Amino acid sequence: MDYRKDLLLASAARLYSMGVDLEAARAKLKELVERGVPYDSDEMKEAYQDFKELDRQWKVLEQQHQELRDEIVKGGQS
């Protein structure tokens, strides 16, 4: 198998795993809001920062994954 396809599969697996983590972070924020935790509390700020960082990482990885996929598709059409 092409090395790039191996990378694509690995990045897809990582995206899935990171997506699970991201949804858990989103659920934690929702739970804090539902419990009435103040938005300016340290607990809420930390949960929001964790979510923001995971979201940023996910978007970067998603972009890399899409670029690699596009590269593979273009290479296959030559």
MMTF fields as JSON, N, C-alpha, C and O atoms, coordinates in Angstrom:
{
  "mmtfVersion": "1.0.0",
  "mmtfProducer": "UNKNOWN",
  "numBonds": 311,
  "numAtoms": 312,
  "numGroups": 78,
  "numChains": 1,
  "numModels": 1,
  "chainsPerModel": [1],
  "groupsPerChain": [78],
  "chainIdList": ["A"],
  "bondAtomList": [4, 2, 8, 6, 12, 10, 16, 14, 20, 18, 24, 22, 28, 26, 32, 30, 36, 34, 40, 38, 44, 42, 48, 46, 52, 50, 56, 54, 60, 58, 64, 62, 68, 66, 72, 70, 76, 74, 80, 78, 84, 82, 88, 86, 92, 90, 96, 94, 100, 98, 104, 102, 108, 106, 112, 110, 116, 114, 120, 118, 124, 122, 128, 126, 132, 130, 136, 134, 140, 138, 144, 142, 148, 146, 152, 150, 156, 154, 160, 158, 164, 162, 168, 166, 172, 170, 176, 174, 180, 178, 184, 182, 188, 186, 192, 190, 196, 194, 200, 198, 204, 202, 208, 206, 212, 210, 216, 214, 220, 218, 224, 222, 228, 226, 232, 230, 236, 234, 240, 238, 244, 242, 248, 246, 252, 250, 256, 254, 260, 258, 264, 262, 268, 266, 272, 270, 276, 274, 280, 278, 284, 282, 288, 286, 292, 290, 296, 294, 300, 298, 304, 302, 308, 306],
  "bondOrderList": [1, 1, 1, 1, 1, 1, 1, 1, 1, 1, 1, 1, 1, 1, 1, 1, 1, 1, 1, 1, 1, 1, 1, 1, 1, 1, 1, 1, 1, 1, 1, 1, 1, 1, 1, 1, 1, 1, 1, 1, 1, 1, 1, 1, 1, 1, 1, 1, 1, 1, 1, 1, 1, 1, 1, 1, 1, 1, 1, 1, 1, 1, 1, 1, 1, 1, 1, 1, 1, 1, 1, 1, 1, 1, 1, 1, 1],
  "groupList": [{"groupName": "MET", "atomNameList": ["N", "CA", "C", "O"], "elementList": ["N", "C", "C", "O"], "formalChargeList": [0, 0, 0, 0], "bondAtomList": [1, 0, 2, 1, 3, 2], "bondOrderList": [1, 1, 2], "singleLetterCode": "M", "chemCompType": "L-PEPTIDE LINKING"}, {"groupName": "ASP", "atomNameList": ["N", "CA", "C", "O"], "elementList": ["N", "C", "C", "O"], "formalChargeList": [0, 0, 0, 0], "bondAtomList": [1, 0, 2, 1, 3, 2], "bondOrderList": [1, 1, 2], "singleLetterCode": "D", "chemCompType": "L-PEPTIDE LINKING"}, {"groupName": "TYR", "atomNameList": ["N", "CA", "C", "O"], "elementList": ["N", "C", "C", "O"], "formalChargeList": [0, 0, 0, 0], "bondAtomList": [1, 0, 2, 1, 3, 2], "bondOrderList": [1, 1, 2], "singleLetterCode": "Y", "chemCompType": "L-PEPTIDE LINKING"}, {"groupName": "ARG", "atomNameList": ["N", "CA", "C", "O"], "elementList": ["N", "C", "C", "O"], "formalChargeList": [0, 0, 0, 0], "bondAtomList": [1, 0, 2, 1, 3, 2], "bondOrderList": [1, 1, 2], "singleLetterCode": "R", "chemCompType": "L-PEPTIDE LINKING"}, {"groupName": "LYS", "atomNameList": ["N", "CA", "C", "O"], "elementList": ["N", "C", "C", "O"], "formalChargeList": [0, 0, 0, 0], "bondAtomList": [1, 0, 2, 1, 3, 2], "bondOrderList": [1, 1, 2], "singleLetterCode": "K", "chemCompType": "L-PEPTIDE LINKING"}, {"groupName": "LEU", "atomNameList": ["N", "CA", "C", "O"], "elementList": ["N", "C", "C", "O"], "formalChargeList": [0, 0, 0, 0], "bondAtomList": [1, 0, 2, 1, 3, 2], "bondOrderList": [1, 1, 2], "singleLetterCode": "L", "chemCompType": "L-PEPTIDE LINKING"}, {"groupName": "ALA", "atomNameList": ["N", "CA", "C", "O"], "elementList": ["N", "C", "C", "O"], "formalChargeList": [0, 0, 0, 0], "bondAtomList": [1, 0, 2, 1, 3, 2], "bondOrderList": [1, 1, 2], "singleLetterCode": "A", "chemCompType": "L-PEPTIDE LINKING"}, {"groupName": "SER", "atomNameList": ["N", "CA", "C", "O"], "elementList": ["N", "C", "C", "O"], "formalChargeList": [0, 0, 0, 0], "bondAtomList": [1, 0, 2, 1, 3, 2], "bondOrderList": [1, 1, 2], "singleLetterCode": "S", "chemCompType": "L-PEPTIDE LINKING"}, {"groupName": "GLY", "atomNameList": ["N", "CA", "C", "O"], "elementList": ["N", "C", "C", "O"], "formalChargeList": [0, 0, 0, 0], "bondAtomList": [1, 0, 2, 1, 3, 2], "bondOrderList": [1, 1, 2], "singleLetterCode": "G", "chemCompType": "PEPTIDE LINKING"}, {"groupName": "VAL", "atomNameList": ["N", "CA", "C", "O"], "elementList": ["N", "C", "C", "O"], "formalChargeList": [0, 0, 0, 0], "bondAtomList": [1, 0, 2, 1, 3, 2], "bondOrderList": [1, 1, 2], "singleLetterCode": "V", "chemCompType": "L-PEPTIDE LINKING"}, {"groupName": "GLU", "atomNameList": ["N", "CA", "C", "O"], "elementList": ["N", "C", "C", "O"], "formalChargeList": [0, 0, 0, 0], "bondAtomList": [1, 0, 2, 1, 3, 2], "bondOrderList": [1, 1, 2], "singleLetterCode": "E", "chemCompType": "L-PEPTIDE LINKING"}, {"groupName": "PRO", "atomNameList": ["N", "CA", "C", "O"], "elementList": ["N", "C", "C", "O"], "formalChargeList": [0, 0, 0, 0], "bondAtomList": [1, 0, 2, 1, 3, 2], "bondOrderList": [1, 1, 2], "singleLetterCode": "P", "chemCompType": "L-PEPTIDE LINKING"}, {"groupName": "GLN", "atomNameList": ["N", "CA", "C", "O"], "elementList": ["N", "C", "C", "O"], "formalChargeList": [0, 0, 0, 0], "bondAtomList": [1, 0, 2, 1, 3, 2], "bondOrderList": [1, 1, 2], "singleLetterCode": "Q", "chemCompType": "L-PEPTIDE LINKING"}, {"groupName": "PHE", "atomNameList": ["N", "CA", "C", "O"], "elementList": ["N", "C", "C", "O"], "formalChargeList": [0, 0, 0, 0], "bondAtomList": [1, 0, 2, 1, 3, 2], "bondOrderList": [1, 1, 2], "singleLetterCode": "F", "chemCompType": "L-PEPTIDE LINKING"}, {"groupName": "TRP", "atomNameList": ["N", "CA", "C", "O"], "elementList": ["N", "C", "C", "O"], "formalChargeList": [0, 0, 0, 0], "bondAtomList": [1, 0, 2, 1, 3, 2], "bondOrderList": [1, 1, 2], "singleLetterCode": "W", "chemCompType": "L-PEPTIDE LINKING"}, {"groupName": "HIS", "atomNameList": ["N", "CA", "C", "O"], "elementList": ["N", "C", "C", "O"], "formalChargeList": [0, 0, 0, 0], "bondAtomList": [1, 0, 2, 1, 3, 2], "bondOrderList": [1, 1, 2], "singleLetterCode": "H", "chemCompType": "L-PEPTIDE LINKING"}, {"groupName": "ILE", "atomNameList": ["N", "CA", "C", "O"], "elementList": ["N", "C", "C", "O"], "formalChargeList": [0, 0, 0, 0], "bondAtomList": [1, 0, 2, 1, 3, 2], "bondOrderList": [1, 1, 2], "singleLetterCode": "I", "chemCompType": "L-PEPTIDE LINKING"}],
  "groupTypeList": [0, 1, 2, 3, 4, 1, 5, 5, 5, 6, 7, 6, 6, 3, 5, 2, 7, 0, 8, 9, 1, 5, 10, 6, 6, 3, 6, 4, 5, 4, 10, 5, 9, 10, 3, 8, 9, 11, 2, 1, 7, 1, 10, 0, 4, 10, 6, 2, 12, 1, 13, 4, 10, 5, 1, 3, 12, 14, 4, 9, 5, 10, 12, 12, 15, 12, 10, 5, 3, 1, 10, 16, 9, 4, 8, 8, 12, 7],
  "groupIdList": [1, 2, 3, 4, 5, 6, 7, 8, 9, 10, 11, 12, 13, 14, 15, 16, 17, 18, 19, 20, 21, 22, 23, 24, 25, 26, 27, 28, 29, 30, 31, 32, 33, 34, 35, 36, 37, 38, 39, 40, 41, 42, 43, 44, 45, 46, 47, 48, 49, 50, 51, 52, 53, 54, 55, 56, 57, 58, 59, 60, 61, 62, 63, 64, 65, 66, 67, 68, 69, 70, 71, 72, 73, 74, 75, 76, 77, 78],
  "secStructList": [7, 7, 2, 2, 2, 2, 2, 2, 2, 2, 2, 2, 2, 2, 2, 2, 2, 2, 2, 2, 2, 2, 2, 2, 2, 2, 2, 2, 2, 2, 2, 2, 2, 2, 6, 6, 7, 7, 6, 6, 1, 2, 2, 2, 2, 2, 2, 2, 2, 2, 2, 2, 2, 2, 2, 2, 2, 2, 2, 2, 2, 2, 2, 2, 2, 2, 2, 2, 2, 2, 2, 2, 2, 2, 2, 2, 6, 7],
  "xCoordList": [0.846, 0.0, 0.886, 1.964, 0.418, 1.108, 1.276, 0.347, 2.471, 2.757, 1.768, 1.349, 1.399, 0.446, -0.924, -1.613, -1.316, -2.599, -2.539, -3.521, -1.384, -1.201, -1.333, -1.967, -0.729, -0.836, -2.284, -2.741, -2.99, -4.39, -5.233, -6.068, -5.012, -5.745, -5.399, -6.278, -4.133, -3.717, -4.329, -4.756, -4.372, -4.955, -6.467, -7.044, -7.109, -8.551, -8.819, -9.767, -7.994, -8.153, -7.929, -8.655, -6.934, -6.645, -7.784, -8.147, -8.344, -9.488, -10.663, -11.331, -10.906, -12.004, -11.774, -12.657, -10.579, -10.24, -10.332, -10.882, -9.792, -9.835, -11.272, -11.634, -12.088, -13.49, -14.228, -15.084, -13.897, -14.501, -14.103, -14.938, -12.827, -12.346, -13.011, -13.371, -13.168, -13.788, -15.244, -15.707, -15.953, -17.352, -17.454, -18.4, -16.498, -16.482, -16.248, -16.866, -15.356, -15.091, -16.328, -16.635, -17.03, -18.266, -19.331, -20.047, -19.417, -20.398, -20.067, -20.968, -18.776, -18.382, -18.819, -19.331, -18.614, -19.064, -20.573, -21.057, -21.299, -22.756, -23.169, -24.066, -22.507, -22.821, -22.552, -23.334, -21.451, -21.139, -22.197, -22.609, -22.631, -23.671, -24.964, -25.618, -25.323, -26.56, -26.514, -27.543, -25.323, -25.163, -25.157, -25.206, -25.097, -25.102, -23.75, -23.669, -22.686, -21.335, -21.125, -21.386, -20.666, -20.466, -19.453, -18.445, -19.75, -18.875, -17.482, -16.517, -17.357, -16.048, -15.313, -14.281, -15.841, -15.17, -13.951, -13.886, -13.002, -11.808, -12.172, -11.58, -13.133, -13.547, -14.089, -13.754, -14.928, -15.501, -14.429, -14.391, -13.57, -12.505, -11.585, -11.193, -11.247, -10.369, -11.058, -10.444, -12.323, -13.067, -13.176, -13.065, -13.39, -13.494, -12.157, -12.107, -11.078, -9.75, -9.416, -8.865, -9.75, -9.523, -10.296, -9.756, -11.561, -12.383, -11.795, -11.676, -11.432, -10.881, -9.617, -9.441, -8.74, -7.487, -7.753, -7.15, -8.637, -8.987, -9.622, -9.325, -10.491, -11.135, -10.098, -10.172, -9.142, -8.075, -7.265, -6.996, -6.876, -6.092, -6.876, -6.324, -8.158, -8.987, -9.065, -8.971, -9.236, -9.336, -8.04, -8.066, -6.908, -5.609, -5.456, -5.077, -5.752, -5.627, -6.603, -6.26, -7.813, -8.797, -8.288, -8.422, -7.707, -7.171, -6.045, -6.001, -5.141, -4.046, -4.586, -4.101, -5.584, -6.192, -6.805, -6.617, -7.527, -8.152, -7.123, -7.303, -6.049, -4.996, -4.33, -4.062, -4.066, -3.455, -4.407, -3.982, -5.677, -6.668, -6.723, -6.744, -6.746, -6.772, -5.511, -5.578, -4.381, -3.106, -3.151, -2.688, -3.692, -3.778, -4.734, -4.447, -5.863, -6.849, -6.249, -6.409, -5.568, -4.936, -3.874, -3.756, -3.095, -2.044, -2.597, -1.957, -3.771, -4.394, -4.996, -5.274, -5.202, -5.828, -4.795, -5.164, -3.529, -2.486, -2.424, -1.604],
  "yCoordList": [-1.188, 0.0, 1.244, 1.26, 2.255, 3.539, 4.155, 4.162, 4.664, 5.303, 6.421, 6.589, 7.18, 8.288, 7.769, 8.405, 6.626, 6.047, 5.572, 5.673, 5.056, 4.679, 5.91, 5.858, 7.011, 8.259, 8.739, 9.225, 8.602, 9.025, 8.202, 8.749, 6.906, 6.05, 6.393, 6.419, 6.652, 7.014, 8.347, 8.502, 9.298, 10.595, 10.475, 11.178, 9.6, 9.383, 8.788, 9.187, 7.846, 7.245, 8.287, 8.322, 9.128, 10.175, 11.197, 11.67, 11.535, 12.448, 11.872, 12.582, 10.593, 9.948, 10.03, 10.432, 9.645, 9.655, 11.063, 11.267, 12.018, 13.398, 13.912, 14.704, 13.47, 13.86, 13.361, 14.06, 12.161, 11.623, 12.497, 12.839, 12.851, 13.723, 15.094, 15.661, 15.618, 16.93, 16.916, 17.855, 15.857, 15.762, 15.607, 16.107, 14.924, 14.807, 16.174, 16.507, 16.963, 18.312, 19.196, 20.011, 19.033, 19.798, 19.399, 20.248, 18.101, 17.605, 18.13, 18.433, 18.238, 18.764, 20.219, 20.619, 21.01, 22.403, 22.476, 23.266, 21.66, 21.655, 21.285, 21.898, 20.284, 19.851, 20.967, 21.169, 21.685, 22.801, 23.895, 24.457, 24.19, 25.207, 24.755, 25.531, 23.5, 22.982, 22.97, 23.123, 22.787, 22.826, 24.253, 24.469, 25.23, 26.623, 27.148, 28.136, 26.5, 26.966, 28.321, 28.443, 29.325, 30.648, 30.614, 29.91, 31.385, 31.426, 31.931, 31.559, 32.763, 33.322, 32.5, 32.932, 31.323, 30.477, 29.796, 29.608, 29.438, 28.748, 27.428, 27.062, 26.719, 25.431, 25.593, 24.815, 26.609, 26.854, 27.332, 26.89, 28.222, 28.732, 27.601, 27.542, 26.712, 25.587, 24.648, 24.205, 24.349, 23.471, 24.102, 23.408, 25.407, 26.094, 26.099, 25.886, 26.341, 26.322, 24.937, 24.806, 23.907, 22.531, 22.278, 21.718, 22.692, 22.518, 23.279, 22.739, 24.531, 25.366, 24.757, 24.756, 24.241, 23.656, 22.378, 22.172, 21.532, 20.323, 20.676, 20.046, 21.674, 22.111, 22.63, 22.334, 23.4, 23.917, 22.776, 22.758, 21.823, 20.683, 19.856, 19.404, 19.663, 18.885, 19.558, 18.893, 20.877, 21.61, 21.542, 21.423, 21.617, 21.515, 20.125, 19.989, 19.106, 17.735, 17.467, 16.786, 18.0, 17.823, 18.451, 17.862, 19.637, 20.309, 19.484, 19.31, 18.978, 18.147, 16.881, 16.466, 16.278, 15.061, 15.342, 14.566, 16.441, 16.785, 17.074, 16.689, 17.749, 18.039, 16.754, 16.602, 15.835, 14.562, 13.761, 13.169, 13.742, 13.036, 13.612, 12.866, 14.942, 15.586, 15.255, 15.036, 15.223, 14.883, 13.463, 13.211, 12.544, 11.145, 11.014, 10.302, 11.699, 11.632, 12.199, 11.606, 13.32, 13.916, 13.005, 12.868, 12.377, 11.458, 10.234, 9.677, 9.816, 8.633, 8.897, 7.961, 10.173, 10.532, 10.788, 11.055, 10.714, 11.009, 9.956, 10.049],
  "zCoordList": [0.0, 0.0, 0.0, 0.595, -0.663, -0.76, 0.641, 1.448, 0.899, 2.192, 2.502, 3.647, 1.48, 1.693, 2.115, 2.912, 1.587, 1.989, 3.441, 4.175, 3.843, 5.252, 6.148, 7.202, 5.715, 6.468, 6.529, 7.564, 5.427, 5.371, 6.349, 7.069, 6.369, 7.305, 8.751, 9.613, 9.015, 10.373, 10.792, 11.936, 9.879, 10.237, 10.42, 11.249, 9.662, 9.837, 11.221, 11.898, 11.632, 12.959, 14.044, 15.038, 13.856, 14.84, 14.89, 15.966, 13.73, 13.693, 14.471, 15.224, 14.284, 15.006, 16.514, 17.271, 16.929, 18.354, 18.935, 20.017, 18.207, 18.677, 18.699, 19.57, 17.752, 17.732, 18.965, 19.508, 19.402, 20.63, 21.821, 22.659, 21.885, 22.968, 22.914, 23.946, 21.71, 21.524, 21.984, 22.632, 21.648, 22.077, 23.591, 24.199, 24.202, 25.661, 26.3, 27.312, 25.708, 26.227, 26.061, 26.932, 24.948, 24.71, 25.744, 26.274, 26.018, 27.0, 28.395, 29.178, 28.703, 30.012, 30.154, 31.2, 29.096, 29.126, 29.337, 30.148, 28.615, 28.74, 30.165, 30.742, 30.717, 32.077, 33.088, 34.017, 32.906, 33.804, 33.712, 34.726, 32.496, 32.298, 32.969, 33.665, 32.753, 33.342, 34.866, 35.524, 35.422, 36.881, 37.409, 38.619, 36.504, 36.92, 37.347, 38.077, 36.903, 37.237, 36.552, 35.355, 37.273, 36.67, 35.518, 35.573, 34.488, 33.315, 33.653, 32.985, 34.665, 35.01, 36.079, 36.592, 36.41, 37.404, 36.768, 35.553, 37.611, 37.116, 36.447, 35.431, 37.006, 36.446, 35.022, 34.128, 34.827, 33.505, 32.53, 31.382, 32.979, 32.111, 31.654, 30.489, 32.576, 32.229, 31.238, 30.267, 31.482, 30.577, 29.191, 28.18, 29.144, 27.859, 27.128, 25.916, 27.86, 27.237, 26.7, 25.607, 27.467, 27.004, 25.714, 24.76, 25.69, 24.496, 23.312, 22.212, 23.547, 22.469, 21.876, 20.657, 22.725, 22.244, 21.446, 20.393, 21.932, 21.18, 19.843, 18.827, 19.836, 18.605, 17.608, 16.416, 18.1, 17.228, 16.632, 15.431, 17.474, 16.997, 15.984, 14.981, 16.25, 15.342, 13.974, 12.943, 13.971, 12.7, 11.902, 10.677, 12.595, 11.919, 11.3, 10.136, 12.088, 11.588, 10.446, 9.48, 10.555, 9.485, 8.189, 7.116, 8.287, 7.095, 6.474, 5.256, 7.304, 6.799, 6.136, 5.084, 6.755, 6.216, 4.838, 3.9, 4.726, 3.45, 2.371, 1.215, 2.744, 1.774, 1.287, 0.096, 2.208, 1.831, 0.943, -0.049, 1.294, 0.482, -0.934, -1.913, -1.034, -2.342, -3.147, -4.356, -2.475, -3.131, -3.672, -4.785, -2.912, -3.336, -4.517, -5.481, -4.438, -5.535, -6.811, -7.879, -6.727, -7.913, -8.474, -9.692, -7.608, -8.047, -8.739, -9.631, -8.338, -8.927, -10.287, -11.036, -10.621, -11.891, -12.979, -14.123, -12.654, -13.651, -14.717, -15.63]
}
